[in-house]
């Protein structure tokens, strides 16, 4: 439900940023609260940006349309305050009390709101107009990338809000109305969702499951993100324009800037997408191998099973991106040199890299806080200087688990000889081979000498191996090298591209 809120400023509205006026209004408000006369503060549309108001008592103050961006509001009492359409971007509201506050249409992008009390606060859509009828702000409250750890949001009205990338760890959302919210890339770990309304909410089921006390039928109430399909021809033209924009230093073409888009992936291989913005986009299975994505922003996008082998992602923002099963062999996800000798790190905070192939990838200096690397192939991975605070990493595990984490190749097909005869590979890795062979000839745990050969690659190379699995129905015999010898490693390195080679 949206509403219109018309604010009439005081008759003699002072110039913006009149500090004496602000002090007088705050003094009158304090007197009013203490029952010593005074009146409510009338601070509609005022510029309070960057001020330090730590601990101030502003309960029931009139702040509609006010600019409070980057303010220090730590511990401030804003209970029942009128903050309709206020700009609180980047404000520090840690431990503040906003119980019952009117935050319809407010901008809280990247606000720090750890331990804030928002019980019964109203964040719904609204239109703010001034006394002349001019529209000053329109739409639902914006809470993108807001830090709401341990915030109390019970019974809060958040219908239709954009909470993309917000941190809601251990927050109390009991009884909150989250219907039709956009919650892509949120962190709901430990959040209390008892009685929360989730009809039509866009949130990943996996992330929702990390919350506590999920209402019955919560998963069924969710909806898929409504992304706009971008036809191949249209995307190709956009990429051409982006490359022209780069080549001309911005004089020609246009920057590629898409949000909530579903992309045809065929045209992205080897393209120059440096500095592109592709936030919340669906690029599942995208072929971005060998592409340039320096300083690109792909936050909250779906890149499951994407091909990013050899891609350059220096300084890219990949916050909470889904890269599960993606191929990043030889990718350069490092820091980007900047003017003045500074560097800008690649940011993969909270990224899902489960099962991703990171063979020989370079993530030196990258931000990987709370990233999930479980089951990832990490052969040759360079994490020197990376921030892995809270990250989930593949455990050492047993030898078979390690072997399964090596990248598998189906080409070239190897011919493997043994005392059982010759067989061809279904796939192979630096850890072993999967053969197409008669299962009756093998038994698990059996050891043997293999002769490994590839067409046109020279003489066969001997290696000891052990049968670790037999799949009779599919005629697949899995053997691990026991161990991989230097001679065989050199031979196999000669069969694959440099980015896949084992050092």
N, C-alpha and C positions, 0 to 999 in steps of 0.2 A: 504494500500500500504506500503510495507516494503522497506527499502533501506539499503545499506551498506555504512559505514562511516569509512574510513581509516585515522587514525591519525598518523602523523610522528612526534615523539617528537623532541625537539631541538637536535642538533648534540651531545652536551655534556650534556646529561640528568643527573642532579645531583641526589644524593641519595634521597630516599623518606624522607620527613620530614626535609628537609634542610631549616630552618627558614630564614636564611640569603638570600637564593635564592628566597624564597617566597616574602620577603620584597622588594628585587630588582625588581622582576617582577611586583609587585603591584605599585612600584614607577614609573617604565617605563610606565605602563598603565595610571597612573594618568597624567604624562607629555603628553602622546599621546592625551588624552582626552582634555587637556587644550591647545593643539596646540603648545606645547613647545618641540617638538621633541618626543623622546621616541618611543614606539611601543605598539601594543596590547600584553597583558599578554599571555604568552605561558605556561599554567598550565595543559596541558593534562596529565592524569594519576597521577597527584601529590596527595600526602596525606595532605589534609587540615582538616582532621577530628577533630572535637571538638574546632576549633578555633573560636574566637569571632571577626567576621567581620562586626559587626553592623554598618549600614549606609555606607558601602563601595560602591565606584562607580566602577562597573565591567561591564558596558555596553559593549557588543561585545567581552568580554574576551573569550579566548579559554580554555574551561574547560572539554573537552570531556574525559570521563573515569575517571575524578577526584573523589577522595574520600572526600565528603563534609558531611559525616554522622555526625549527632549531632552538626553541626556548628550552631553558632548564626549568622543568616543572616537577622535579622530584619531590614526592611527598606532599604535593599541593592538594588542598581540598577543593575539588570542583564538583562536589555532589549537587545534583539537580541544576547544574549550570546550563545556560543556553549556549551551546556550541554549534548550533545549526550552521552547516556550510563553512565552518572554521577551517583554516589551513594549519594543520599540526604536523606537517611533513618534517621528519627528522627530530621532532621534539623528544626530550627525555622526560617521560611520565612515570618513571620507576616509582613504585609504591604509592602512586597518587590515588585519590579516592574520587571516582567518577560515578558513584552510585546514582542511578536515575538521571544521568546527564542526557541532554538532547544532542546527539551527535549525527543526526540525519544529514547526509550529504557531505560530511566532514572528510578531509583528506588527512589520513594518518600513515601515508607511505613512509616506510622505514622508521617509524616512530619506535622509541624504546619504551616498552610498557611492561617490563618484568614486575611481577607482584602487584600489578595495578588492580584496583577494585572497580569492576564495571557492572555490578549487580543491577539488573533492570535497565541498563543504558539502552538508548534507542539509536540504532545505526541505519535505519531504513532509508529508502530513497526519498529525496525531497528536492524542491526547487526554491532557491533563495533569491528574493528580489529586494531591491532597496526602495526607498520612498518614492522614487521616480518611476518605478515599475520595471527598471532594468534588471535583467536576469544576471545574478552574480555567480551562482553555482547551481548545477543541476545533476541529478543522479544519486545513486546509492553511495554510502560511505566507502572510502577507499582505505583498505588496511593491508595493502600489498607489502610484503616483506617486513611487516610490523613484528617487533619482538615482544611476544605476549606470554613468555614463560611464567607459569604459575599464576597467571591472571585469573581473577574471579569474574566470570562472565555468565554466571547462572541467571537464567531468565532474561538474558539480553536479547534484544530484537535486532537480528543481523540479516534479515531477509534481503536477498539479492546483493549482498556485499561482495566485493572482490577481496579475497584473502590470499591471493596467490603468493606463495613463498613465505607466508607468515609462520613464525615459531610459536606453537601453542603447546609446547611440552608441559605436562602436568597442570595445564589450565583447567579450571572448573567451568565446564560448558553445560552443566546440568540444567535441563529445562530451557536451554537457549534455542531460539528460532533461527536455524541455519538453512532454512529452505531456500532453494534457488541461488545459494552462494557459489562462487567460483573459488575452489580450494585446491587448485593444482599446485603441487610442490610444497604443501604445508607439512609441518611436523607435528603430529598429534600424539607422539609417544607419551603414554601415561595420562593423557587428558581424560577427564571425567565427562562422558557423553550421556549420562543417565537422563532419559526423558527428552533428549535433544530432538528437534524436528529437522529431518534431513530430506524431505521431499524435493526432488528435482535438483539436489546438490551435486556439483561436479567435484569429485574427489576420488583419488585412486583407492580402490578397495583394499590394497595392501597397506596403505597408510592408515586408513580408517580402522583397520583391524588392530593397529597398535594402541588405539585408545582403550579406555576401560568402560565397562557397563554400557555396551552398545545397546540401543533400543531394539526391540524385536522388529524384524523386517528392515533393518537399516540398510543392508546391502541392496535389497530389492528396490529401495527408494532412490538410489543414486542414478544419475544419468551420465551418458557419455558426453565429453566436451563437444560443443557444436562448432566444429572448425569449418572454415570456408574452403572448399576445394579450389585449388588454383590450377587451371588447365596447363598442359605442357607448353603450349605455344606462348601463353601469357608469362609463365615462369621463365622461359628461355629469353624473352624480351627483357624481363626484369634483370636477369643475370647479365645480359649484354650491357644494359644501362649501368649496372653496378660496376662492371669492369671498366667502362668508359669513365665513370665517376672517379675511380681509383687512378687510372692512367692520366687523367687531366687535372688531378688535384682538386676535384670538385667543380671544375669549370663546366664540364659536360656530364650528361647522364644523370643518374639519381641513385642514391644509396638504397640497397635492398633492405626494406623494413617491413616485416610481416609479423603479425600477432594472431594466434589462434587460426593458423592456416594449415590445410592438408595439401602437401606438395607432391607433384609428380617428380620422382627422384632421378629419372634417367639423365637429366642434363647437368648434374652437379659434379660428375667425375672430372677431376683435374682443374676445376674452375677456380678463379680468384674471388673468394667471398670474404676477404679481409674486411673487418669492420662491419659486416652485415649484422642486422638484428633479425633473429628468427625465434622470438620468444613464444613459448607455449605451442609450438608447431608440431605436427605429426610428420616424422620423417622415418617411419618404421621401414627397415630394410634399405634405406637410402644408400646409393653408391656415391660416396664423397671421397673415395680413395684418391690420394695424391692432390687433394684440393688445398687451397690456402685459406685458412680461417683465423688468421692472426687478429686478435682483439675483437673477434665476433662475439655476439651475445646470443647463446642458444638456451638460456635459462628455462627450466621447466618443460623442455621439449621432449618428445618421445622419439628416441633414436635406437630403439631395440633392434638388434641384429643388423645395424647399419654397418656399411663398409667404410672405415676411416683409415685403412692401412696407408701408411706413409703421409697422412695429412699433417699439416702444420697448424697447430692450435695454440701457438705462443700467446700468452696473455688473454686467452679466450675466457668468457664467463659461461660456465656449464653448471651453474648452481642447480642442484637437485634434478639434473637431467637424467632420463632413463636410458642408460647405455647397456642394459642387460643383454648379454650375448653378442655385443658389438665387436667388430674386428678393428683393433687399433695397433696391429703389428707395425713397429717402426714409426709410430706416430710421435710427433714432437709436441708434447703438451707442457711447455716450459714457460719461463719468464720472457717477457717482451722488452727489449731495450727501449728506453724513453729518453726524451731530451734531458740534458743536465746530468747524464750518467745514472739516472734512476731506472728501475725495472718494474714491470707490472706482471704479477704472477698469474698463471692460469688458475681459475677458481672452479674446483669441482666439489665444493662443500655439499655434503649430503647426496652426492651423485650415486646412482645405482649402477655398479659395474660388475654385478654378479655374473659369473661365467664369461666375462669379456676376455678377448684374446689380447693381452698386453705384451706379447712377445717382442722383446727388444724396444719397447716403447720407452720414451724419455719423459718422465714426469718430475724431473729435478726442479725443486723450488715450488712445486704446485701446492695449492691449498686443497687438502683432501679431508678436512675435518668432517667426521661423521659419515664419510663415504663408505659404501659397502663393496668390498672387493672379494667377497666370499666366492670361492670356486673359480676365480679368475686365473687365466694362464699367465704366469709371471716370469717365464724364462727370459733372462736377460733384461728384466725391467729395471730401469734406473730411477730410484726414488730419492736420490741424494738431496738433502735439504728440504724435502717435502714436509708439510704440516699434516701429520696423520693422527692428530688428537681425536680420540673417540671413533676412529675408523675401524671397520670390521675387515680383518685380513684372513686369507686362506691359512688354515692351520697346517703344520708340517705334515700330519697324517701319515698313512702307511705308503709303501712304495707304489702300490696299485693306484691309490688316489693321486699321487704325484704324477704317475704316468698318464692318467686320464686328463690331467690338466695341460698336457702338451698339445700344441696345435697339430691337427691331423690333416694330411694331404691325400687327395684322391689321384692327383697327377704329379709326376708321371707314374704309371702303373709299374710296380717292381715285380720282377720274377724272383721267387725265393725257392732255392733248392735245399733239400735235406734228405735224410735217409728214407723219408716218407714219399719222396718224389718231388716234382716241381709244382708250384702253385703261384697264382697271381694275387696281388694285394687288392683288397677292397679299399683300404686306406692305410696310412702309415704315419709315424711320427718319429721324433728322435728318441722316443722311449720304447717303441716296439712296432709290430705289424699286425694287421687283421687280414687273414688269408681267406680266400674262397677255396675251401678244400673239404674232403670227405671227413666228417667228424668221427667216423668209425676208426680212423687211423690214429687218433690222438687221445690222450688222457690228461686231465688237469694235473699240474705239478710236474709233468714230464719235462726233462731237460734234453736239449739237442743242439747241434751246431747247424746254423743257417748260412747259406751263401746268398748274399744280397746283390742283385744286379739290376741296372736300369738300361734300357736300349741306348746304345751309343755312348755309354758313360765309362767304358773301360772294363777291366776284369772284375769278376764278382769279389765281394769282400766277405770274409768269414766273421761270424760273431756267435757267441753262446747265447741261448735264449731258453725261456721257460714258458710252458703253456699255462695261461692264467684263466682262460674262459673258453668254453665250447658252447656255441649256439647251434644245436643240431638242426632246428627247423630252417634256419637261414644259411646253413653251411658256412658259418663264420668261426674261424679259429683265431683267438687273440693270444699273441705271444709277446712277452717283454724281453728286451735285451738284458743280459745278465753278465756284465754290464754293457753300456754303450762304450765302445772302444774309440780311441782317438782316430784310428784309421777309418772306421765307419762314420764317425761324426764328420770328418773331412769329406768323405764321399757324398754323404747326404747333403751337406752344405752346398756342394756343387750342383745340386738338383733344384735348389729353391732360390728365390729372389733374396738379395742381401738382407732385406728387412726381417726375413724369417730365420736367418742363420743363427746357429748356436755358437756362442763364443767359447 
